[in-house]
Amino acid sequence: MFIDLRLLAGLDFVRGAMHVLGLKQPAHLYLTGIVASQLVSNVPAAIALAEYSKDWRVIAYGVNVGGFGFMVGSLANLIALRLSGDRQAWRVFHLYAVPALLVAALFGWALLFLVM
């Protein structure tokens, strides 16, 4: 997975798309870490973003916050929900995890950009 993501991150069209996001700006990097985690999970998002920025602190905050929200935000969410065997757990999980994503995103923003 790590090798494949690094190769994918190096493709010209991916580089072009990432350049448009303005990842040199910490706020853009933070928000991209959160959104990317919702799409591909937080570990792959961190690997991909590390190809475009060395600001490990902002990447770490973004992808950790991105572990909340939808079940794909963290592969651990998928594993735990699948192990539960309860079909209702998916709905209940999202009732808590999506608001937690919003709260954590604001809290992380404050820690990164207002306090530190």
Helices and strands as residue ranges (DSSP letters): H 2-9, H 12-20, H 26-40, H 42-50, H 56-65, G 71-73, H 75-84, H 87-109, I 110-115
